């Protein structure tokens, strides 16, 4: 990987202890999965920013 991709910041990109790697938890179709595996899946429609502090900001 050249740089940080959207996947690394996405809430759907979860570490799987069973396979010892990160995986996308979205049910991708065949074309989307091939793009994901080739690391060419730019501008993902399922991307959601993993904002860990969102809850804290709402409490203040």
N, C-alpha and C positions, 0 to 999 in steps of 0.2 A: 504494500500500500504506500502510495506516495504521501498522502496526508490524511487528515481526519475526514472521514466520510460522515454522511448524515446518520448512518446506522450506529456509529459509536455514541451518538448523543440521543438516540431514540429510546423511548420507554419500552418499545417492543423488542429490543435487542438484549436478550437475557442470557446470562451464563448458565449452561447446562452441566451440572456436576456429573451426570451419567456419561456424557460424551467428552467432557473436559474441554469445552469450547463455547464460544458465543453463538447463539442462533436467533434468527428472527422468529418471533412467535405468531406472526401474521400468517394466515393460510394463503400463501401465494400460489397463483396459477403457474402453469409450466413455463410460459414465457418470462414472467416476472422472476421465477426461481432461477432460470438460466442467467438472467441479467444480474441477479444478486450474487450468484456463484462466480461470475466473471468480474465482479466488482465494477459493473457499469450501470448500476441501478441508481441513477441520479434523479433527484426530484421525486422521491417516493411519495405516492399519494397516501400512504399509511403512516408517514412520519409524524411522531408526536414528541416534542422536546421533553426530555427527562429533567424537569425542574424540581429538584429535591426541596427547594425552599418555598415553593408555592403555598403550602399549608401554613408555614410560619408567617408569611406576609399577610395571609388572611386573618390570622389570629391577632395581629397588631392593630 
